[in-house]
Amino acid sequence: MKIRLSILIAIAAFCLAAVPGEATDQRATGALEFYSPAQAGLPPFVMGQRTATSKPSKSLVLLNLRQNSLTVKTLYFEKPAEALGGLSAEDQAQGQVSALATSSIIDGLLTAEGELAYSSFNAQSLDGLESLGGLGDEQHRLFRFGAKGAWADFMYGAQYRSVGKDFINLSGPKFAGDQEGGELWVQKKFGLFTVKTSLSDFTDNVAEDPTLPQMTTFQGGANLSYARPSWPVFSVFYSKGSQWSSNEPDGLHPQTGSIDSVGTSLYYKAPKWDTTLSSTYSFRDITSRPADRFRLSPSEVQTNTPVLSLGLNYRPSILPVQVSTFGSYTHTEASDGYTNTDVFNLSASMVWNLGESRDGKNTLSLGTTLNRYLDNVNPDSSNKDVSVWVRLKVAAF
């Protein structure tokens, strides 16, 4: 972890201890769900909306001292059936196991939290020591600790986390994979408006693959949300930062540059349906000295990445069914002419609730996905895949 972020987080934690916490309205920020920051390689701070925590399928309290002043428990989360539409067959049985410790000290003036979690964990795949369903795999691991608090219309926090390349969080906020570092954030409500500012410092290549460099991104940004009762929730963000490489393998020279991102999102929820429309645009300007020994002067590459996505969920009142559709389009183009790609993702799914038993909910899920990758520079690299899947879940199994 970077020294400067460690100092900032320590200062923030000290400040949190001196301020009482109050409940605040989470609708303006919790309702939104931007596209995954990993799609554009951005650190998960401005886009990392704090969503409501999912309920675990199983939990066990290991320690509870002095009316929740210190609580340690284990949790198991299973991917909801309605969220499986865009996943491959290998990921449809995805789960997450975690150990979570929370502490509220000084009469609740400070809330601290630490977690060690593994995702892509399939309890049915425990067929021997060689196969632990993702448990213990560093690529599927999350380790985090931090502190947060609230006072009047303010909310603020600080967190350090290390996220494996293939980790997917099923218990709450979405984190970009293959990131290690820290963030600070402050949020303030002004009537119907909510303003959130963030500062982050993250480095990728957490596993320290010797064939790849490590890229560090130091970035700050602001998010403005407008939430009026019975109206769509509108949000816009802007972020700016710098990037640089380290631990470059042989043949690759250091890289430095800047990154700018802007985006907007519109979310609306009705009694029977809800929809989210989001659009982002990122611009990178990276300077590097190419490995080609015949080119000794530094080169500059500018990369543009616009992203557009739309999601819709429909729940008819006459049937215990939820229908979900999602589509996204991403275009990436670099000034050096070596990168010019288009990516299309479409998915649709239906989840039928077959009723509940003592052991939980029984569901029948079916869906289809279409993923298409177009490489305009090397057409032979283009590909398309279509899949159809059916899943029956009986709570007793």
C-alpha positions as CSV (number, residue, x, y, z in Angstrom):
1,M,0.0,0.0,0.0
2,K,1.2,3.4,-0.8
3,I,2.6,5.5,2.0
4,R,0.7,8.7,1.1
5,L,-2.6,6.8,1.1
6,S,-1.8,5.2,4.4
7,I,-1.3,8.6,5.9
8,L,-4.5,10.0,4.4
9,I,-6.6,7.0,5.6
10,A,-5.1,7.3,9.1
11,I,-6.1,11.0,9.2
12,A,-9.6,10.2,8.0
13,A,-10.0,7.4,10.6
14,F,-9.0,9.8,13.3
15,C,-11.5,12.4,12.1
16,L,-14.3,9.8,12.0
17,A,-13.7,8.9,15.7
18,A,-14.6,12.5,16.7
19,V,-17.9,12.7,14.8
20,P,-21.2,10.9,15.7
21,G,-23.0,8.9,13.0
22,E,-26.5,9.4,11.8
23,A,-28.6,7.6,9.2
24,T,-28.9,9.4,5.9
25,D,-31.0,8.9,2.8
26,Q,-29.2,6.5,0.5
27,R,-31.5,6.8,-2.5
28,A,-29.6,9.3,-4.6
29,T,-26.4,7.2,-4.6
30,G,-27.5,3.7,-3.8
31,A,-30.0,3.4,-6.6
32,L,-27.6,3.9,-9.4
33,E,-25.4,1.2,-10.9
34,F,-22.9,2.4,-13.4
35,Y,-21.1,0.1,-15.9
36,S,-18.2,-1.8,-14.4
37,P,-15.2,0.4,-14.0
38,A,-13.0,-2.5,-15.0
39,Q,-14.3,-2.1,-18.5
40,A,-12.4,1.1,-18.9
41,G,-9.6,0.3,-16.5
42,L,-10.7,3.0,-14.0
43,P,-10.2,2.8,-10.3
44,P,-13.5,2.0,-8.5
45,F,-14.2,5.2,-6.6
46,V,-16.5,7.6,-8.4
47,M,-18.4,4.9,-10.2
48,G,-18.3,2.6,-7.2
49,Q,-21.8,3.5,-5.9
50,R,-22.6,2.2,-2.4
51,T,-25.4,-0.2,-3.0
52,A,-27.5,-2.0,-0.4
53,T,-25.8,-5.1,1.0
54,S,-27.3,-8.3,-0.3
55,K,-28.6,-10.8,2.2
56,P,-26.4,-13.9,2.7
57,S,-27.6,-17.4,1.9
58,K,-26.0,-18.6,5.1
59,S,-24.3,-16.9,8.0
60,L,-22.7,-17.8,11.3
61,V,-21.7,-15.4,14.1
62,L,-18.4,-16.4,15.6
63,L,-18.0,-13.5,18.1
64,N,-20.3,-10.7,19.4
65,L,-19.0,-8.5,22.3
66,R,-20.7,-5.7,24.2
67,Q,-23.8,-5.2,22.1
68,N,-22.2,-5.4,18.7
69,S,-19.1,-3.3,19.7
70,L,-17.1,-6.1,18.0
71,T,-18.7,-8.7,15.7
72,V,-17.0,-11.5,13.7
73,K,-19.0,-13.7,11.4
74,T,-18.7,-15.9,8.3
75,L,-21.1,-15.4,5.4
76,Y,-22.0,-17.2,2.2
77,F,-23.6,-15.4,-0.7
78,E,-25.0,-17.0,-3.9
79,K,-25.4,-15.2,-7.2
80,P,-29.1,-14.3,-7.5
81,A,-30.8,-16.2,-10.4
82,E,-32.0,-12.9,-12.0
83,A,-28.4,-11.7,-12.3
84,L,-27.1,-14.7,-14.3
85,G,-28.2,-13.5,-17.7
86,G,-24.8,-12.1,-18.8
87,L,-22.7,-14.9,-17.3
88,S,-21.1,-17.9,-19.0
89,A,-22.1,-21.4,-18.0
90,E,-19.0,-21.7,-15.9
91,D,-20.0,-18.7,-13.7
92,Q,-23.7,-19.4,-13.3
93,A,-23.1,-21.3,-10.1
94,Q,-21.0,-18.5,-8.6
95,G,-20.9,-17.9,-4.9
96,Q,-18.9,-16.0,-2.3
97,V,-17.6,-17.0,1.1
98,S,-16.2,-14.3,3.5
99,A,-15.1,-13.6,7.0
100,L,-16.3,-10.1,8.2
101,A,-15.3,-8.2,11.3
102,T,-17.1,-5.0,12.3
103,S,-16.5,-2.8,15.3
104,S,-18.4,0.2,16.7
105,I,-16.4,1.8,19.4
106,I,-16.5,5.0,21.6
107,D,-20.3,4.7,21.9
108,G,-20.8,4.3,18.2
109,L,-18.7,7.3,17.1
110,L,-16.5,5.2,14.8
111,T,-17.4,2.3,12.6
112,A,-14.6,0.1,11.4
113,E,-14.8,-2.9,9.1
114,G,-12.5,-5.6,7.7
115,E,-13.2,-8.4,5.3
116,L,-11.5,-11.4,3.7
117,A,-13.6,-12.9,0.9
118,Y,-13.3,-15.4,-2.0
119,S,-15.7,-15.3,-4.9
120,S,-16.4,-17.9,-7.7
121,F,-16.8,-20.3,-4.8
122,N,-19.0,-23.3,-5.7
123,A,-19.9,-25.3,-2.6
124,Q,-20.8,-28.3,-4.9
125,S,-17.3,-28.5,-6.4
126,L,-15.5,-29.4,-3.1
127,D,-14.4,-32.8,-4.5
128,G,-10.9,-32.9,-3.0
129,L,-8.0,-30.8,-1.9
130,E,-7.1,-30.1,-5.6
131,S,-10.5,-28.4,-6.2
132,L,-11.7,-25.9,-3.6
133,G,-14.2,-24.1,-5.9
134,G,-12.0,-20.9,-5.9
135,L,-11.5,-20.9,-2.1
136,G,-7.9,-19.9,-1.4
137,D,-7.2,-18.7,-5.0
138,E,-5.5,-15.3,-4.9
139,Q,-7.2,-14.3,-8.2
140,H,-10.6,-14.6,-6.6
141,R,-9.7,-12.9,-3.3
142,L,-10.8,-9.6,-1.7
143,F,-9.1,-8.2,1.4
144,R,-10.2,-4.8,2.7
145,F,-10.3,-2.7,5.8
146,G,-11.5,0.9,6.5
147,A,-13.6,3.2,8.5
148,K,-16.7,5.3,7.8
149,G,-19.1,7.7,9.5
150,A,-21.9,10.2,9.1
151,W,-22.9,13.5,10.7
152,A,-25.9,15.5,9.7
153,D,-26.0,15.5,5.9
154,F,-22.3,14.5,5.6
155,M,-21.1,11.0,5.0
156,Y,-17.4,10.1,4.7
157,G,-15.0,7.2,4.8
158,A,-11.6,5.7,4.0
159,Q,-10.7,2.3,2.8
160,Y,-7.8,0.1,1.7
161,R,-8.5,-2.9,-0.4
162,S,-6.7,-5.6,-2.5
163,V,-8.9,-7.1,-5.2
164,G,-8.0,-10.2,-7.2
165,K,-8.2,-10.2,-11.0
166,D,-11.3,-12.5,-11.1
167,F,-13.0,-11.4,-7.9
168,I,-16.7,-10.4,-8.2
169,N,-18.3,-9.0,-5.1
170,L,-21.8,-10.5,-4.5
171,S,-22.4,-8.8,-1.1
172,G,-22.6,-5.1,-2.0
173,P,-20.6,-2.5,-4.0
174,K,-18.9,-3.5,-7.2
175,F,-15.1,-3.3,-7.2
176,A,-12.9,-3.3,-10.2
177,G,-10.7,-6.4,-10.3
178,D,-6.9,-6.5,-10.2
179,Q,-6.6,-3.4,-8.0
180,E,-4.7,-2.6,-4.8
181,G,-4.7,0.7,-3.0
182,G,-6.9,3.1,-1.1
183,E,-9.5,5.8,-1.4
184,L,-11.0,8.6,0.6
185,W,-14.5,10.0,-0.1
186,V,-16.8,12.7,1.3
187,Q,-20.5,13.0,0.5
188,K,-22.9,15.9,1.3
189,K,-26.6,16.3,0.7
190,F,-28.1,19.7,-0.4
191,G,-31.8,19.1,-0.5
192,L,-32.5,17.0,-3.6
193,F,-28.9,17.1,-4.7
194,T,-26.1,14.8,-3.4
195,V,-22.4,15.7,-4.1
196,K,-19.7,13.1,-3.6
197,T,-15.9,13.8,-4.0
198,S,-13.3,11.1,-4.0
199,L,-9.5,10.6,-4.0
200,S,-8.0,7.3,-4.9
201,D,-4.6,5.6,-5.5
202,F,-4.7,2.1,-7.1
203,T,-2.1,-0.2,-8.7
204,D,-3.0,-3.1,-10.9
205,N,-1.3,-6.5,-11.5
206,V,-1.9,-7.4,-7.8
207,A,-0.4,-10.9,-8.4
208,E,2.8,-9.3,-9.6
209,D,3.0,-11.2,-12.9
210,P,6.6,-10.7,-14.0
211,T,5.6,-10.6,-17.7
212,L,3.4,-7.5,-17.1
213,P,4.2,-4.0,-15.7
214,Q,2.3,-2.5,-12.8
215,M,0.2,0.6,-13.6
216,T,-0.6,3.0,-10.8
217,T,-3.5,5.5,-11.2
218,F,-3.8,8.5,-8.9
219,Q,-7.2,10.0,-9.5
220,G,-9.7,12.5,-8.0
221,G,-13.3,13.2,-9.1
222,A,-16.8,14.3,-8.2
223,N,-20.3,12.9,-8.6
224,L,-23.5,14.9,-8.6
225,S,-26.9,13.2,-8.2
226,Y,-30.4,14.6,-8.3
227,A,-33.2,12.5,-6.7
228,R,-36.8,13.9,-6.6
229,P,-39.6,11.6,-5.4
230,S,-41.3,9.8,-8.2
231,W,-38.8,11.2,-10.7
232,P,-35.8,9.4,-12.3
233,V,-32.6,9.7,-10.5
234,F,-30.0,11.6,-12.5
235,S,-26.3,11.5,-11.9
236,V,-23.2,12.9,-13.6
237,F,-19.5,12.5,-12.8
238,Y,-16.1,13.8,-13.8
239,S,-12.7,12.5,-12.8
240,K,-9.1,13.4,-13.6
241,G,-5.8,11.7,-12.7
242,S,-2.4,10.5,-13.7
243,Q,-0.9,7.1,-14.5
244,W,2.6,5.7,-14.4
245,S,4.2,2.2,-14.7
246,S,6.6,0.4,-12.5
247,N,8.3,-3.1,-12.4
248,E,8.4,-3.2,-16.2
249,P,9.6,-6.5,-17.7
250,D,12.6,-6.6,-20.0
251,G,12.0,-4.9,-23.3
252,L,9.2,-2.6,-22.0
253,H,10.1,1.0,-21.1
254,P,8.3,3.1,-18.5
255,Q,5.0,4.7,-19.3
256,T,3.4,7.9,-17.9
257,G,0.3,9.8,-18.8
258,S,-3.0,11.2,-17.8
259,I,-6.6,10.0,-17.8
260,D,-9.9,12.0,-17.9
261,S,-13.4,10.5,-17.5
262,V,-16.9,11.9,-17.7
263,G,-20.2,10.1,-17.5
264,T,-23.9,10.3,-16.8
265,S,-26.6,7.9,-15.6
266,L,-30.4,7.9,-15.5
267,Y,-32.3,5.5,-13.2
268,Y,-36.1,5.1,-12.9
269,K,-38.1,2.6,-10.8
270,A,-41.8,2.0,-11.2
271,P,-43.9,-0.6,-9.3
272,K,-43.5,-3.2,-12.0
273,W,-40.3,-2.3,-13.7
274,D,-37.0,-0.4,-13.4
275,T,-34.4,0.8,-15.9
276,T,-31.0,2.3,-16.0
277,L,-29.3,4.1,-18.8
278,S,-25.7,5.1,-18.5
279,S,-23.0,6.6,-20.7
280,T,-19.3,7.2,-20.0
281,Y,-16.3,8.5,-21.9
282,S,-12.7,8.1,-21.0
283,F,-9.6,9.7,-22.6
284,R,-6.0,8.5,-22.0
285,D,-2.8,10.1,-23.1
286,I,0.1,7.8,-22.4
287,T,3.7,8.4,-23.3
288,S,6.2,5.5,-23.5
289,R,9.4,4.5,-25.1
290,P,8.7,1.4,-27.3
291,A,10.6,-1.8,-26.9
292,D,11.6,-1.6,-30.6
293,R,15.3,-0.8,-30.4
294,F,15.2,1.0,-33.8
295,R,12.8,3.6,-32.3
296,L,14.6,5.4,-29.5
297,S,12.4,8.5,-29.2
298,P,9.4,8.4,-26.8
299,S,6.0,7.8,-28.4
300,E,2.6,9.2,-27.4
301,V,-0.6,7.2,-27.7
302,Q,-4.1,8.7,-27.1
303,T,-6.9,6.3,-26.4
304,N,-10.7,7.1,-26.4
305,T,-13.2,4.7,-24.8
306,P,-16.9,5.6,-25.0
307,V,-19.4,3.2,-23.3
308,L,-23.2,3.1,-23.5
309,S,-25.4,0.6,-21.6
310,L,-29.1,0.0,-20.9
311,G,-30.7,-2.3,-18.5
312,L,-34.4,-3.2,-17.9
313,N,-36.2,-5.3,-15.3
314,Y,-39.9,-6.2,-15.6
315,R,-42.0,-7.8,-12.9
316,P,-45.6,-8.6,-13.9
317,S,-48.1,-8.6,-11.0
318,I,-50.1,-11.6,-12.2
319,L,-47.1,-14.0,-12.3
320,P,-44.1,-14.7,-10.0
321,V,-41.7,-13.9,-12.8
322,Q,-39.0,-11.3,-13.4
323,V,-37.8,-10.6,-16.9
324,S,-34.4,-8.8,-17.4
325,T,-32.6,-7.5,-20.4
326,F,-29.2,-5.7,-20.7
327,G,-27.2,-4.3,-23.5
328,S,-23.9,-2.5,-23.8
329,Y,-21.6,-1.1,-26.5
330,T,-18.0,-0.2,-26.0
331,H,-15.7,1.4,-28.6
332,T,-11.9,1.7,-28.1
333,E,-9.7,3.5,-30.5
334,A,-6.0,4.5,-30.2
335,S,-4.1,7.2,-32.1
336,D,-1.3,4.8,-33.0
337,G,-3.6,2.9,-35.3
338,Y,-3.0,-0.5,-33.5
339,T,-6.3,-0.5,-31.6
340,N,-9.8,0.0,-33.0
341,T,-12.4,-2.3,-31.5
342,D,-16.1,-2.5,-31.0
343,V,-17.7,-4.8,-28.3
344,F,-21.5,-5.6,-28.2
345,N,-23.0,-7.4,-25.2
346,L,-26.7,-8.4,-25.1
347,S,-28.5,-10.6,-22.6
348,A,-32.1,-11.6,-21.7
349,S,-33.3,-13.8,-18.9
350,M,-36.5,-14.9,-17.1
351,V,-36.6,-16.1,-13.5
352,W,-39.7,-18.0,-12.3
353,N,-40.3,-18.2,-8.6
354,L,-41.5,-21.8,-7.8
355,G,-42.2,-21.0,-4.2
356,E,-40.3,-21.2,-1.0
357,S,-39.5,-24.1,1.4
358,R,-38.0,-24.2,4.8
359,D,-34.5,-24.3,3.2
360,G,-35.1,-21.3,0.9
361,K,-36.4,-20.1,-2.5
362,N,-36.9,-22.5,-5.5
363,T,-36.4,-20.9,-8.9
364,L,-36.4,-21.8,-12.6
365,S,-34.2,-19.6,-14.7
366,L,-33.5,-19.5,-18.5
367,G,-31.8,-16.9,-20.7
368,T,-29.6,-16.2,-23.6
369,T,-26.5,-14.0,-24.2
370,L,-24.8,-12.6,-27.3
371,N,-21.3,-11.3,-27.2
372,R,-19.6,-9.9,-30.3
373,Y,-16.1,-8.5,-30.5
374,L,-15.1,-6.7,-33.7
375,D,-11.4,-5.9,-34.3
376,N,-11.3,-3.3,-37.1
377,V,-7.5,-3.5,-37.4
378,N,-7.1,-7.3,-37.4
379,P,-10.5,-8.7,-38.6
380,D,-9.2,-12.3,-38.0
381,S,-9.3,-11.6,-34.3
382,S,-13.0,-10.8,-34.3
383,N,-15.3,-13.3,-32.7
384,K,-19.0,-13.9,-31.7
385,D,-20.6,-16.3,-29.3
386,V,-24.2,-17.1,-28.5
387,S,-25.3,-19.1,-25.5
388,V,-28.6,-20.4,-24.1
389,W,-28.9,-21.7,-20.5
390,V,-31.4,-23.2,-18.2
391,R,-31.0,-23.5,-14.4
392,L,-33.3,-25.1,-11.8
393,K,-32.6,-24.4,-8.2
394,V,-34.1,-26.5,-5.4
395,A,-33.3,-25.0,-2.0
396,A,-32.7,-28.4,-0.5
397,F,-29.6,-29.0,-2.7
